[in-house]
Amino acid sequence: MSEIRTKLRNYQGSNSFILKMKDIVVKSRKLTDNQIAAVEKIFKQMEENKSVELTPDLKRISEYSGTNSFINDIKNKLKEFGSLTEKQTEAAINQITKEENAAKVHKMNVPAIGDTIKIGRTIGEVLKNQYNLKFNPILLDITKVLGFSEKAVKFSAKLTVQRGSVCTCCMKTLTDEFSMLTGVGKTCAKHLGIPYITDASQADKFREEYLKKVEEIGEMEVWVPKSQIKTWDGRTNVLLKMSKYWTKTN
């Protein structure tokens, strides 16, 4: 019991239940057996969470050294609980990326016709929310490279028109005959608002509707952390190597 009381007195987190128990202890009142058991369980869970290896995004948050109060609040939650919700992680990463991009940006406007990038799901989620999409775009055709910072690249891009063995929208592996024929899965077709084919002869018509939808959604501008660029296929990717020089000398 003395160990629990010490932990409670030293607690600096935001867990509402623990704070109530701390108040009881500070006022020199006793905890019930059930309260002690609950406190022990919560402290044990906190320790277990802290022992879990951090993902790259959580590592970025934990290593943040700036003054942004929102990010630091999320960082403190991570320190206390050892984990964050997807929304907390996404919001903090967005803020960190904006800070990093604003620090030093090399602006440009270089056409990149024919280049394609595969991005991480975190940035796909950003595009989904920013452009009111119903899926995470992962594979994009670059139209222009708009700028570089030390840790990110700004692109103007569209949904890909390239065909392959994966869905052009979400990058999941295509397994059924019609999906492989159209290059789009049934679920993503529904999200795009395009009637899915029921016969192979409808594939060309579906392709036309897909290309129209790509043009309707249009170009999307997004900062992508270099760590979130999974692949960059095309000649313009040489800019990625050159950016290391630009961001250090400008």
MARMI-146662 format. One record per residue (C-alpha): residue number from 1; residue in three letters; x, y, z. Coordinates in Angstrom, 1 decimal. Layout:
N
<node><i>NUM</i><aa>ALA</aa><px>X</px><py>Y</py><pz>Z</pz></node>
...
// end
This chain:
250
<node><i>1</i><aa>MET</aa><px>0.0</px><py>0.0</py><pz>0.0</pz></node>
<node><i>2</i><aa>SER</aa><px>2.9</px><py>2.4</py><pz>0.8</pz></node>
<node><i>3</i><aa>GLU</aa><px>4.3</px><py>1.9</py><pz>-2.7</pz></node>
<node><i>4</i><aa>ILE</aa><px>0.9</px><py>2.7</py><pz>-4.3</pz></node>
<node><i>5</i><aa>ARG</aa><px>0.5</px><py>5.8</py><pz>-2.1</pz></node>
<node><i>6</i><aa>THR</aa><px>4.0</px><py>6.9</py><pz>-3.3</pz></node>
<node><i>7</i><aa>LYS</aa><px>3.2</px><py>6.4</py><pz>-6.9</pz></node>
<node><i>8</i><aa>LEU</aa><px>-0.1</px><py>8.3</py><pz>-6.5</pz></node>
<node><i>9</i><aa>ARG</aa><px>1.6</px><py>11.2</py><pz>-4.8</pz></node>
<node><i>10</i><aa>ASN</aa><px>4.2</px><py>11.4</py><pz>-7.6</pz></node>
<node><i>11</i><aa>TYR</aa><px>1.8</px><py>10.9</py><pz>-10.4</pz></node>
<node><i>12</i><aa>GLN</aa><px>1.9</px><py>13.9</py><pz>-12.9</pz></node>
<node><i>13</i><aa>GLY</aa><px>-0.3</px><py>12.4</py><pz>-15.7</pz></node>
<node><i>14</i><aa>SER</aa><px>-3.9</px><py>13.1</py><pz>-16.8</pz></node>
<node><i>15</i><aa>ASN</aa><px>-5.8</px><py>9.9</py><pz>-16.0</pz></node>
<node><i>16</i><aa>SER</aa><px>-8.9</px><py>11.1</py><pz>-14.3</pz></node>
<node><i>17</i><aa>PHE</aa><px>-9.4</px><py>8.1</py><pz>-12.0</pz></node>
<node><i>18</i><aa>ILE</aa><px>-5.8</px><py>8.1</py><pz>-10.9</pz></node>
<node><i>19</i><aa>LEU</aa><px>-6.1</px><py>11.8</py><pz>-10.2</pz></node>
<node><i>20</i><aa>LYS</aa><px>-9.1</px><py>11.2</py><pz>-8.0</pz></node>
<node><i>21</i><aa>MET</aa><px>-7.2</px><py>8.5</py><pz>-6.1</pz></node>
<node><i>22</i><aa>LYS</aa><px>-4.3</px><py>10.9</py><pz>-5.7</pz></node>
<node><i>23</i><aa>ASP</aa><px>-6.5</px><py>13.5</py><pz>-4.2</pz></node>
<node><i>24</i><aa>ILE</aa><px>-7.8</px><py>10.9</py><pz>-1.6</pz></node>
<node><i>25</i><aa>VAL</aa><px>-4.2</px><py>10.0</py><pz>-0.7</pz></node>
<node><i>26</i><aa>VAL</aa><px>-3.1</px><py>13.7</py><pz>-0.5</pz></node>
<node><i>27</i><aa>LYS</aa><px>-5.9</px><py>14.3</py><pz>1.9</pz></node>
<node><i>28</i><aa>SER</aa><px>-4.6</px><py>11.4</py><pz>4.1</pz></node>
<node><i>29</i><aa>ARG</aa><px>-7.7</px><py>9.3</py><pz>3.5</pz></node>
<node><i>30</i><aa>LYS</aa><px>-7.6</px><py>5.5</py><pz>2.9</pz></node>
<node><i>31</i><aa>LEU</aa><px>-8.4</px><py>3.7</py><pz>-0.3</pz></node>
<node><i>32</i><aa>THR</aa><px>-10.7</px><py>0.8</py><pz>-0.4</pz></node>
<node><i>33</i><aa>ASP</aa><px>-9.4</px><py>-2.6</py><pz>-1.5</pz></node>
<node><i>34</i><aa>ASN</aa><px>-11.3</px><py>-2.3</py><pz>-4.8</pz></node>
<node><i>35</i><aa>GLN</aa><px>-9.7</px><py>1.2</py><pz>-5.4</pz></node>
<node><i>36</i><aa>ILE</aa><px>-6.2</px><py>-0.2</py><pz>-4.6</pz></node>
<node><i>37</i><aa>ALA</aa><px>-6.8</px><py>-3.1</py><pz>-7.1</pz></node>
<node><i>38</i><aa>ALA</aa><px>-7.9</px><py>-0.7</py><pz>-9.8</pz></node>
<node><i>39</i><aa>VAL</aa><px>-5.0</px><py>1.7</py><pz>-9.3</pz></node>
<node><i>40</i><aa>GLU</aa><px>-2.5</px><py>-1.2</py><pz>-9.4</pz></node>
<node><i>41</i><aa>LYS</aa><px>-4.1</px><py>-2.5</py><pz>-12.6</pz></node>
<node><i>42</i><aa>ILE</aa><px>-3.9</px><py>0.9</py><pz>-14.3</pz></node>
<node><i>43</i><aa>PHE</aa><px>-0.2</px><py>1.5</py><pz>-13.3</pz></node>
<node><i>44</i><aa>LYS</aa><px>0.6</px><py>-2.0</py><pz>-14.5</pz></node>
<node><i>45</i><aa>GLN</aa><px>-1.0</px><py>-1.3</py><pz>-17.9</pz></node>
<node><i>46</i><aa>MET</aa><px>0.9</px><py>1.9</py><pz>-18.2</pz></node>
<node><i>47</i><aa>GLU</aa><px>4.2</px><py>0.1</py><pz>-17.6</pz></node>
<node><i>48</i><aa>GLU</aa><px>3.3</px><py>-2.6</py><pz>-20.2</pz></node>
<node><i>49</i><aa>ASN</aa><px>2.3</px><py>0.0</py><pz>-22.8</pz></node>
<node><i>50</i><aa>LYS</aa><px>5.7</px><py>1.8</py><pz>-22.3</pz></node>
<node><i>51</i><aa>SER</aa><px>7.5</px><py>-1.4</py><pz>-23.0</pz></node>
<node><i>52</i><aa>VAL</aa><px>6.0</px><py>-1.8</py><pz>-26.5</pz></node>
<node><i>53</i><aa>GLU</aa><px>8.3</px><py>-0.8</py><pz>-29.3</pz></node>
<node><i>54</i><aa>LEU</aa><px>7.3</px><py>2.5</py><pz>-30.9</pz></node>
<node><i>55</i><aa>THR</aa><px>6.2</px><py>2.7</py><pz>-34.6</pz></node>
<node><i>56</i><aa>PRO</aa><px>8.2</px><py>5.2</py><pz>-36.8</pz></node>
<node><i>57</i><aa>ASP</aa><px>5.4</px><py>7.8</py><pz>-36.4</pz></node>
<node><i>58</i><aa>LEU</aa><px>5.2</px><py>7.4</py><pz>-32.6</pz></node>
<node><i>59</i><aa>LYS</aa><px>9.0</px><py>7.7</py><pz>-32.5</pz></node>
<node><i>60</i><aa>ARG</aa><px>8.8</px><py>11.1</py><pz>-34.3</pz></node>
<node><i>61</i><aa>ILE</aa><px>6.3</px><py>12.3</py><pz>-31.7</pz></node>
<node><i>62</i><aa>SER</aa><px>8.4</px><py>11.1</py><pz>-28.8</pz></node>
<node><i>63</i><aa>GLU</aa><px>11.5</px><py>12.8</py><pz>-30.2</pz></node>
<node><i>64</i><aa>TYR</aa><px>9.8</px><py>16.1</py><pz>-30.9</pz></node>
<node><i>65</i><aa>SER</aa><px>11.7</px><py>19.0</py><pz>-29.3</pz></node>
<node><i>66</i><aa>GLY</aa><px>9.7</px><py>22.0</py><pz>-30.4</pz></node>
<node><i>67</i><aa>THR</aa><px>7.4</px><py>24.4</py><pz>-28.5</pz></node>
<node><i>68</i><aa>ASN</aa><px>4.1</px><py>23.5</py><pz>-30.1</pz></node>
<node><i>69</i><aa>SER</aa><px>1.7</px><py>23.0</py><pz>-27.1</pz></node>
<node><i>70</i><aa>PHE</aa><px>-0.6</px><py>20.7</py><pz>-29.0</pz></node>
<node><i>71</i><aa>ILE</aa><px>2.2</px><py>18.4</py><pz>-30.1</pz></node>
<node><i>72</i><aa>ASN</aa><px>3.7</px><py>18.4</py><pz>-26.6</pz></node>
<node><i>73</i><aa>ASP</aa><px>0.4</px><py>17.5</py><pz>-25.1</pz></node>
<node><i>74</i><aa>ILE</aa><px>0.2</px><py>14.5</py><pz>-27.4</pz></node>
<node><i>75</i><aa>LYS</aa><px>3.8</px><py>13.7</py><pz>-26.6</pz></node>
<node><i>76</i><aa>ASN</aa><px>3.0</px><py>13.7</py><pz>-22.9</pz></node>
<node><i>77</i><aa>LYS</aa><px>0.1</px><py>11.3</py><pz>-23.5</pz></node>
<node><i>78</i><aa>LEU</aa><px>2.4</px><py>9.0</py><pz>-25.4</pz></node>
<node><i>79</i><aa>LYS</aa><px>4.9</px><py>9.2</py><pz>-22.6</pz></node>
<node><i>80</i><aa>GLU</aa><px>2.3</px><py>8.4</py><pz>-20.0</pz></node>
<node><i>81</i><aa>PHE</aa><px>0.3</px><py>5.7</py><pz>-21.8</pz></node>
<node><i>82</i><aa>GLY</aa><px>2.9</px><py>4.3</py><pz>-24.3</pz></node>
<node><i>83</i><aa>SER</aa><px>0.4</px><py>4.5</py><pz>-27.2</pz></node>
<node><i>84</i><aa>LEU</aa><px>-2.0</px><py>6.9</py><pz>-29.0</pz></node>
<node><i>85</i><aa>THR</aa><px>-5.1</px><py>6.6</py><pz>-31.0</pz></node>
<node><i>86</i><aa>GLU</aa><px>-4.9</px><py>6.8</py><pz>-34.8</pz></node>
<node><i>87</i><aa>LYS</aa><px>-6.4</px><py>10.3</py><pz>-34.8</pz></node>
<node><i>88</i><aa>GLN</aa><px>-4.0</px><py>11.6</py><pz>-32.1</pz></node>
<node><i>89</i><aa>THR</aa><px>-1.1</px><py>10.1</py><pz>-34.1</pz></node>
<node><i>90</i><aa>GLU</aa><px>-2.3</px><py>11.6</py><pz>-37.4</pz></node>
<node><i>91</i><aa>ALA</aa><px>-2.9</px><py>15.0</py><pz>-36.0</pz></node>
<node><i>92</i><aa>ALA</aa><px>0.5</px><py>15.2</py><pz>-34.2</pz></node>
<node><i>93</i><aa>ILE</aa><px>2.4</px><py>14.0</py><pz>-37.3</pz></node>
<node><i>94</i><aa>ASN</aa><px>0.6</px><py>16.5</py><pz>-39.5</pz></node>
<node><i>95</i><aa>GLN</aa><px>1.6</px><py>19.3</py><pz>-37.1</pz></node>
<node><i>96</i><aa>ILE</aa><px>5.2</px><py>18.1</py><pz>-36.9</pz></node>
<node><i>97</i><aa>THR</aa><px>5.4</px><py>17.8</py><pz>-40.7</pz></node>
<node><i>98</i><aa>LYS</aa><px>4.1</px><py>21.4</py><pz>-41.2</pz></node>
<node><i>99</i><aa>GLU</aa><px>6.7</px><py>22.7</py><pz>-38.8</pz></node>
<node><i>100</i><aa>GLU</aa><px>9.5</px><py>20.8</py><pz>-40.5</pz></node>
<node><i>101</i><aa>ASN</aa><px>8.3</px><py>22.0</py><pz>-43.9</pz></node>
<node><i>102</i><aa>ALA</aa><px>8.1</px><py>25.6</py><pz>-42.8</pz></node>
<node><i>103</i><aa>ALA</aa><px>11.6</px><py>25.6</py><pz>-41.5</pz></node>
<node><i>104</i><aa>LYS</aa><px>13.3</px><py>25.4</py><pz>-44.8</pz></node>
<node><i>105</i><aa>VAL</aa><px>11.6</px><py>25.0</py><pz>-48.2</pz></node>
<node><i>106</i><aa>HIS</aa><px>13.1</px><py>25.0</py><pz>-51.6</pz></node>
<node><i>107</i><aa>LYS</aa><px>10.2</px><py>25.9</py><pz>-53.9</pz></node>
<node><i>108</i><aa>MET</aa><px>9.9</px><py>24.7</py><pz>-57.5</pz></node>
<node><i>109</i><aa>ASN</aa><px>7.4</px><py>23.9</py><pz>-60.2</pz></node>
<node><i>110</i><aa>VAL</aa><px>8.9</px><py>20.9</py><pz>-62.1</pz></node>
<node><i>111</i><aa>PRO</aa><px>6.6</px><py>18.9</py><pz>-64.4</pz></node>
<node><i>112</i><aa>ALA</aa><px>6.8</px><py>15.1</py><pz>-63.6</pz></node>
<node><i>113</i><aa>ILE</aa><px>4.6</px><py>13.6</py><pz>-66.3</pz></node>
<node><i>114</i><aa>GLY</aa><px>4.9</px><py>9.8</py><pz>-66.2</pz></node>
<node><i>115</i><aa>ASP</aa><px>6.2</px><py>9.5</py><pz>-62.7</pz></node>
<node><i>116</i><aa>THR</aa><px>4.3</px><py>7.5</py><pz>-60.1</pz></node>
<node><i>117</i><aa>ILE</aa><px>4.7</px><py>7.5</py><pz>-56.3</pz></node>
<node><i>118</i><aa>LYS</aa><px>3.5</px><py>5.0</py><pz>-53.7</pz></node>
<node><i>119</i><aa>ILE</aa><px>2.9</px><py>6.7</py><pz>-50.4</pz></node>
<node><i>120</i><aa>GLY</aa><px>2.4</px><py>5.5</py><pz>-46.8</pz></node>
<node><i>121</i><aa>ARG</aa><px>-1.1</px><py>5.1</py><pz>-45.4</pz></node>
<node><i>122</i><aa>THR</aa><px>-0.7</px><py>8.0</py><pz>-43.0</pz></node>
<node><i>123</i><aa>ILE</aa><px>-0.4</px><py>10.5</py><pz>-45.8</pz></node>
<node><i>124</i><aa>GLY</aa><px>-3.1</px><py>8.6</py><pz>-47.7</pz></node>
<node><i>125</i><aa>GLU</aa><px>-5.4</px><py>9.3</py><pz>-44.8</pz></node>
<node><i>126</i><aa>VAL</aa><px>-4.5</px><py>13.0</py><pz>-45.0</pz></node>
<node><i>127</i><aa>LEU</aa><px>-5.5</px><py>13.1</py><pz>-48.6</pz></node>
<node><i>128</i><aa>LYS</aa><px>-8.7</px><py>11.2</py><pz>-47.9</pz></node>
<node><i>129</i><aa>ASN</aa><px>-9.8</px><py>13.8</py><pz>-45.4</pz></node>
<node><i>130</i><aa>GLN</aa><px>-8.5</px><py>16.8</py><pz>-47.3</pz></node>
<node><i>131</i><aa>TYR</aa><px>-10.2</px><py>15.9</py><pz>-50.5</pz></node>
<node><i>132</i><aa>ASN</aa><px>-13.3</px><py>14.1</py><pz>-49.1</pz></node>
<node><i>133</i><aa>LEU</aa><px>-12.4</px><py>10.8</py><pz>-50.6</pz></node>
<node><i>134</i><aa>LYS</aa><px>-13.9</px><py>7.5</py><pz>-49.3</pz></node>
<node><i>135</i><aa>PHE</aa><px>-10.6</px><py>5.5</py><pz>-49.5</pz></node>
<node><i>136</i><aa>ASN</aa><px>-6.9</px><py>6.1</py><pz>-48.8</pz></node>
<node><i>137</i><aa>PRO</aa><px>-5.2</px><py>6.9</py><pz>-52.1</pz></node>
<node><i>138</i><aa>ILE</aa><px>-1.8</px><py>5.2</py><pz>-52.0</pz></node>
<node><i>139</i><aa>LEU</aa><px>-0.6</px><py>5.1</py><pz>-55.6</pz></node>
<node><i>140</i><aa>LEU</aa><px>-0.5</px><py>8.6</py><pz>-57.3</pz></node>
<node><i>141</i><aa>ASP</aa><px>0.6</px><py>9.9</py><pz>-60.7</pz></node>
<node><i>142</i><aa>ILE</aa><px>2.8</px><py>13.0</py><pz>-60.1</pz></node>
<node><i>143</i><aa>THR</aa><px>2.0</px><py>16.0</py><pz>-62.3</pz></node>
<node><i>144</i><aa>LYS</aa><px>4.5</px><py>18.4</py><pz>-60.7</pz></node>
<node><i>145</i><aa>VAL</aa><px>7.1</px><py>18.6</py><pz>-57.9</pz></node>
<node><i>146</i><aa>LEU</aa><px>6.3</px><py>21.8</py><pz>-56.1</pz></node>
<node><i>147</i><aa>GLY</aa><px>9.0</px><py>21.9</py><pz>-53.4</pz></node>
<node><i>148</i><aa>PHE</aa><px>11.3</px><py>20.3</py><pz>-51.0</pz></node>
<node><i>149</i><aa>SER</aa><px>12.1</px><py>20.7</py><pz>-47.3</pz></node>
<node><i>150</i><aa>GLU</aa><px>14.8</px><py>18.8</py><pz>-45.5</pz></node>
<node><i>151</i><aa>LYS</aa><px>12.4</px><py>15.9</py><pz>-44.7</pz></node>
<node><i>152</i><aa>ALA</aa><px>9.5</px><py>16.2</py><pz>-47.1</pz></node>
<node><i>153</i><aa>VAL</aa><px>8.5</px><py>16.7</py><pz>-50.7</pz></node>
<node><i>154</i><aa>LYS</aa><px>5.5</px><py>18.7</py><pz>-51.9</pz></node>
<node><i>155</i><aa>PHE</aa><px>3.7</px><py>17.1</py><pz>-54.9</pz></node>
<node><i>156</i><aa>SER</aa><px>0.8</px><py>17.9</py><pz>-57.2</pz></node>
<node><i>157</i><aa>ALA</aa><px>-0.7</px><py>14.6</py><pz>-58.2</pz></node>
<node><i>158</i><aa>LYS</aa><px>-3.7</px><py>12.7</py><pz>-59.4</pz></node>
<node><i>159</i><aa>LEU</aa><px>-5.1</px><py>9.2</py><pz>-58.8</pz></node>
<node><i>160</i><aa>THR</aa><px>-3.1</px><py>6.9</py><pz>-60.9</pz></node>
<node><i>161</i><aa>VAL</aa><px>-4.2</px><py>5.7</py><pz>-64.3</pz></node>
<node><i>162</i><aa>GLN</aa><px>-1.5</px><py>3.0</py><pz>-64.3</pz></node>
<node><i>163</i><aa>ARG</aa><px>-2.6</px><py>-0.6</py><pz>-64.4</pz></node>
<node><i>164</i><aa>GLY</aa><px>-1.1</px><py>-3.4</py><pz>-62.4</pz></node>
<node><i>165</i><aa>SER</aa><px>-1.8</px><py>-6.4</py><pz>-60.1</pz></node>
<node><i>166</i><aa>VAL</aa><px>-3.0</px><py>-4.1</py><pz>-57.3</pz></node>
<node><i>167</i><aa>CYS</aa><px>-6.0</px><py>-1.7</py><pz>-57.0</pz></node>
<node><i>168</i><aa>THR</aa><px>-5.2</px><py>1.7</py><pz>-58.5</pz></node>
<node><i>169</i><aa>CYS</aa><px>-7.0</px><py>3.3</py><pz>-55.6</pz></node>
<node><i>170</i><aa>CYS</aa><px>-5.9</px><py>1.5</py><pz>-52.4</pz></node>
<node><i>171</i><aa>MET</aa><px>-3.0</px><py>-0.7</py><pz>-53.5</pz></node>
<node><i>172</i><aa>LYS</aa><px>-4.6</px><py>-3.9</py><pz>-52.2</pz></node>
<node><i>173</i><aa>THR</aa><px>-3.9</px><py>-7.0</py><pz>-54.2</pz></node>
<node><i>174</i><aa>LEU</aa><px>-6.5</px><py>-7.8</py><pz>-56.9</pz></node>
<node><i>175</i><aa>THR</aa><px>-7.7</px><py>-11.4</py><pz>-56.7</pz></node>
<node><i>176</i><aa>ASP</aa><px>-10.9</px><py>-11.8</py><pz>-58.7</pz></node>
<node><i>177</i><aa>GLU</aa><px>-11.2</px><py>-11.8</py><pz>-62.5</pz></node>
<node><i>178</i><aa>PHE</aa><px>-13.1</px><py>-8.5</py><pz>-62.9</pz></node>
<node><i>179</i><aa>SER</aa><px>-10.8</px><py>-6.6</py><pz>-60.5</pz></node>
<node><i>180</i><aa>MET</aa><px>-7.7</px><py>-7.7</py><pz>-62.4</pz></node>
<node><i>181</i><aa>LEU</aa><px>-9.4</px><py>-6.8</py><pz>-65.7</pz></node>
<node><i>182</i><aa>THR</aa><px>-10.4</px><py>-3.3</py><pz>-64.6</pz></node>
<node><i>183</i><aa>GLY</aa><px>-7.5</px><py>-2.6</py><pz>-62.2</pz></node>
<node><i>184</i><aa>VAL</aa><px>-9.9</px><py>-1.5</py><pz>-59.5</pz></node>
<node><i>185</i><aa>GLY</aa><px>-11.5</px><py>-3.5</py><pz>-56.7</pz></node>
<node><i>186</i><aa>LYS</aa><px>-15.3</px><py>-3.7</py><pz>-56.3</pz></node>
<node><i>187</i><aa>THR</aa><px>-15.2</px><py>-1.8</py><pz>-52.9</pz></node>
<node><i>188</i><aa>CYS</aa><px>-13.1</px><py>1.1</py><pz>-54.4</pz></node>
<node><i>189</i><aa>ALA</aa><px>-15.4</px><py>1.2</py><pz>-57.4</pz></node>
<node><i>190</i><aa>LYS</aa><px>-18.3</px><py>1.7</py><pz>-55.1</pz></node>
<node><i>191</i><aa>HIS</aa><px>-16.4</px><py>4.5</py><pz>-53.2</pz></node>
<node><i>192</i><aa>LEU</aa><px>-15.7</px><py>6.2</py><pz>-56.5</pz></node>
<node><i>193</i><aa>GLY</aa><px>-19.4</px><py>6.0</py><pz>-57.5</pz></node>
<node><i>194</i><aa>ILE</aa><px>-18.8</px><py>3.9</py><pz>-60.6</pz></node>
<node><i>195</i><aa>PRO</aa><px>-21.1</px><py>0.9</py><pz>-61.3</pz></node>
<node><i>196</i><aa>TYR</aa><px>-19.0</px><py>-2.2</py><pz>-61.2</pz></node>
<node><i>197</i><aa>ILE</aa><px>-18.9</px><py>-4.6</py><pz>-64.2</pz></node>
<node><i>198</i><aa>THR</aa><px>-20.9</px><py>-7.8</py><pz>-64.3</pz></node>
<node><i>199</i><aa>ASP</aa><px>-19.4</px><py>-9.0</py><pz>-67.6</pz></node>
<node><i>200</i><aa>ALA</aa><px>-16.0</px><py>-8.7</py><pz>-69.2</pz></node>
<node><i>201</i><aa>SER</aa><px>-17.4</px><py>-6.8</py><pz>-72.1</pz></node>
<node><i>202</i><aa>GLN</aa><px>-18.1</px><py>-3.9</py><pz>-69.8</pz></node>
<node><i>203</i><aa>ALA</aa><px>-14.4</px><py>-3.4</py><pz>-68.9</pz></node>
<node><i>204</i><aa>ASP</aa><px>-13.7</px><py>-0.7</py><pz>-71.5</pz></node>
<node><i>205</i><aa>LYS</aa><px>-16.7</px><py>1.3</py><pz>-70.4</pz></node>
<node><i>206</i><aa>PHE</aa><px>-15.6</px><py>1.0</py><pz>-66.7</pz></node>
<node><i>207</i><aa>ARG</aa><px>-12.2</px><py>2.3</py><pz>-67.7</pz></node>
<node><i>208</i><aa>GLU</aa><px>-13.7</px><py>5.3</py><pz>-69.3</pz></node>
<node><i>209</i><aa>GLU</aa><px>-15.7</px><py>6.1</py><pz>-66.2</pz></node>
<node><i>210</i><aa>TYR</aa><px>-12.7</px><py>5.6</py><pz>-64.0</pz></node>
<node><i>211</i><aa>LEU</aa><px>-10.6</px><py>8.1</py><pz>-66.1</pz></node>
<node><i>212</i><aa>LYS</aa><px>-13.5</px><py>10.6</py><pz>-65.9</pz></node>
<node><i>213</i><aa>LYS</aa><px>-13.5</px><py>10.2</py><pz>-62.1</pz></node>
<node><i>214</i><aa>VAL</aa><px>-9.7</px><py>10.8</py><pz>-61.9</pz></node>
<node><i>215</i><aa>GLU</aa><px>-10.2</px><py>14.1</py><pz>-63.8</pz></node>
<node><i>216</i><aa>GLU</aa><px>-13.2</px><py>15.0</py><pz>-61.7</pz></node>
<node><i>217</i><aa>ILE</aa><px>-11.2</px><py>14.6</py><pz>-58.5</pz></node>
<node><i>218</i><aa>GLY</aa><px>-8.4</px><py>16.5</py><pz>-60.2</pz></node>
<node><i>219</i><aa>GLU</aa><px>-5.0</px><py>17.4</py><pz>-58.8</pz></node>
<node><i>220</i><aa>MET</aa><px>-4.2</px><py>17.1</py><pz>-55.2</pz></node>
<node><i>221</i><aa>GLU</aa><px>-1.4</px><py>19.0</py><pz>-53.5</pz></node>
<node><i>222</i><aa>VAL</aa><px>0.3</px><py>17.3</py><pz>-50.5</pz></node>
<node><i>223</i><aa>TRP</aa><px>3.5</px><py>17.4</py><pz>-48.5</pz></node>
<node><i>224</i><aa>VAL</aa><px>4.8</px><py>13.8</py><pz>-48.2</pz></node>
<node><i>225</i><aa>PRO</aa><px>7.6</px><py>13.1</py><pz>-45.6</pz></node>
<node><i>226</i><aa>LYS</aa><px>10.4</px><py>11.4</py><pz>-47.4</pz></node>
<node><i>227</i><aa>SER</aa><px>10.0</px><py>8.4</py><pz>-45.0</pz></node>
<node><i>228</i><aa>GLN</aa><px>6.5</px><py>8.1</py><pz>-46.4</pz></node>
<node><i>229</i><aa>ILE</aa><px>7.6</px><py>7.9</py><pz>-50.0</pz></node>
<node><i>230</i><aa>LYS</aa><px>7.6</px><py>4.1</py><pz>-50.4</pz></node>
<node><i>231</i><aa>THR</aa><px>8.5</px><py>4.2</py><pz>-54.1</pz></node>
<node><i>232</i><aa>TRP</aa><px>9.1</px><py>6.9</py><pz>-56.7</pz></node>
<node><i>233</i><aa>ASP</aa><px>9.1</px><py>5.6</py><pz>-60.3</pz></node>
<node><i>234</i><aa>GLY</aa><px>10.2</px><py>7.9</py><pz>-63.1</pz></node>
<node><i>235</i><aa>ARG</aa><px>13.0</px><py>10.2</py><pz>-64.2</pz></node>
<node><i>236</i><aa>THR</aa><px>12.1</px><py>13.1</py><pz>-61.8</pz></node>
<node><i>237</i><aa>ASN</aa><px>13.0</px><py>11.0</py><pz>-58.8</pz></node>
<node><i>238</i><aa>VAL</aa><px>16.6</px><py>12.3</py><pz>-59.3</pz></node>
<node><i>239</i><aa>LEU</aa><px>15.3</px><py>15.5</py><pz>-57.5</pz></node>
<node><i>240</i><aa>LEU</aa><px>15.0</px><py>13.5</py><pz>-54.3</pz></node>
<node><i>241</i><aa>LYS</aa><px>18.8</px><py>12.9</py><pz>-54.3</pz></node>
<node><i>242</i><aa>MET</aa><px>19.5</px><py>16.5</py><pz>-55.3</pz></node>
<node><i>243</i><aa>SER</aa><px>17.2</px><py>17.8</py><pz>-52.5</pz></node>
<node><i>244</i><aa>LYS</aa><px>19.7</px><py>16.8</py><pz>-49.9</pz></node>
<node><i>245</i><aa>TYR</aa><px>22.0</px><py>19.4</py><pz>-51.3</pz></node>
<node><i>246</i><aa>TRP</aa><px>19.4</px><py>22.2</py><pz>-51.8</pz></node>
<node><i>247</i><aa>THR</aa><px>17.9</px><py>22.0</py><pz>-48.3</pz></node>
<node><i>248</i><aa>LYS</aa><px>21.4</px><py>22.2</py><pz>-46.7</pz></node>
<node><i>249</i><aa>THR</aa><px>22.7</px><py>25.1</py><pz>-48.8</pz></node>
<node><i>250</i><aa>ASN</aa><px>19.6</px><py>27.3</py><pz>-49.2</pz></node>
// end
